[in-house]
């Protein structure tokens, strides 16, 4: 079955950097778009970045554009999120996501999440 395992979160000072990783298994990784979402306390989960399956085209939330970079290594079945110039408002649990369409219905798959805390 589909499994997504995030790693790389932690505590970092404002202005610092972190790289999140998401190891995927149970599906043909190279043929699916991959995304990173985040959820801060008391807020709804929001889309941070998405990368397409083949062309590698990317899209970002306005709040992270220019600071975060999503990438993927199809040989390693892994998607990354490089986060630079981190701000306290980036504090959240970050989730890896992919989805499949079957019979016209969308099925979302999530990792367990990794905590990112930006604080001095």
Secondary structure, 3 states (H helix, E strand, C coil): CCEEEEECCEEECCCCCEEEEEEEECCCHHHCCEEEEEECCCCCCEEEEEECCCCCCEEECCCCCCCEEEEEECCCCEEEEEECCCCHHHCEEEEEEEEEEECCEEEEEECCCEEEEECC
